[in-house]
């Protein structure tokens, strides 16, 4: 059996596929810099259901955010302020921010908190959270602490089923959860690191993407030029020009 050599069009298609794979790899590297999905932090359970997100960020990027179902915006704004003062007794808590949720079934309340850039330790308990949320009377409650890439985070919780976390950054860690009338209490010690210099990871990802694009262009362009030269050399000669009388 005689195998046919790939035609120029087939070789070009294969190289375009290879370039597309390189582009997909570049997009995959860029996706690695994205934050994790927040679907795990959405309120779950009988209404009213509340999720508390304590976000400890950089110098001026710290907030306490409440996600709620079966509640009102006004009551959740008051609860967010109370939770922020419970979590950070000595910090300055700002006024609730304008709600931006586009989901009619989800109510979001956010208050800014001014925190120092030094390392800190938070001691959170189910009793304190329940007291701060008494105006909402949640039947299901979940508490999370989140940091950005500039702070580290470690959580040691006594909540049922909780496992002490390793030191991480740029993630959210569950602190505790409560269901109404379940009789379970919990406490958690949260250690947040000092603010670190900005991460170099976005720059490294950008350089990696540019390198992959350059490799793709290097892989495709010389071979395409050679293919065009081969195609031109294999073309039949033009017929001679007719004589001029």
TASULPE-V308121 format. One record per backbone hydrogen bond with DSSP energy under -1.0 kcal/mol. NH is the residue of the N-H (numbers start at 1). CO is the residue of the C=O. E is the energy in kcal/mol with one decimal. If there is no record, write none. Layout:
BEGIN
NH,CO,E  NH,CO,E
END
This chain:
BEGIN
11,7,-2.6  12,8,-2.5  13,9,-2.1  14,10,-2.4  15,11,-2.1  16,12,-2.1  17,13,-2.3  18,14,-2.2  19,15,-2.4  20,16,-2.2  21,17,-2.3  22,18,-2.0  23,19,-2.2  24,20,-2.3  25,21,-2.2  26,22,-2.1  27,23,-2.3  28,24,-2.1  29,25,-2.1  30,26,-2.1  31,27,-2.2  32,28,-1.1  33,30,-1.3  34,31,-1.5  41,38,-1.3  42,39,-1.1  49,69,-1.6  50,140,-2.8  51,67,-2.6  52,142,-3.3  53,65,-3.3  54,144,-2.7  55,63,-2.6  56,146,-3.0  63,55,-2.0  64,111,-2.3  65,53,-2.8  66,109,-3.1  67,51,-2.6  68,107,-3.1  69,49,-2.0  76,72,-1.8  77,73,-2.3  78,74,-1.8  79,75,-2.0  80,76,-2.4  81,77,-1.8  82,78,-2.0  83,79,-2.6  84,80,-2.2  85,81,-2.0  86,82,-1.5  87,83,-2.7  88,84,-2.4  91,88,-1.2  94,112,-2.9  97,110,-3.4  106,103,-1.7  107,68,-3.2  109,66,-2.4  111,64,-2.2  113,62,-2.5  114,92,-2.4  120,192,-2.5  122,190,-3.2  124,188,-2.2  126,186,-2.6  129,125,-1.9  130,126,-2.5  131,127,-2.3  132,128,-2.1  133,129,-1.7  134,131,-1.2  136,133,-1.7  137,133,-1.9  139,48,-3.1  140,48,-1.2  141,178,-2.7  142,50,-1.9  143,176,-2.8  144,52,-3.0  145,173,-2.5  146,54,-3.1  147,171,-2.2  151,148,-1.5  153,168,-2.7  154,191,-1.7  156,189,-2.1  158,187,-2.8  162,159,-2.5  165,155,-2.3  168,153,-2.6  170,148,-1.7  173,145,-2.9  175,143,-3.3  176,143,-1.3  178,141,-2.6  180,139,-2.7  182,179,-1.9  188,124,-2.8  189,156,-2.8  190,122,-3.1  191,154,-2.7  192,120,-3.0  193,152,-2.0  195,117,-2.7  196,150,-3.0  204,200,-2.2  205,201,-2.6  206,202,-2.4  207,203,-2.4  208,204,-2.4  209,205,-2.5  210,206,-2.2  211,207,-2.4  212,208,-2.3  213,209,-2.3  214,210,-2.5  215,211,-2.6  216,212,-2.2  217,213,-2.4  218,214,-2.6  219,215,-2.4  220,216,-2.0  221,217,-2.7  224,220,-2.1  225,221,-2.4  226,222,-2.3  227,223,-2.1  228,224,-2.2  229,225,-2.3  230,226,-2.4  231,227,-2.5  232,228,-2.3  233,229,-2.5  234,230,-1.7
END
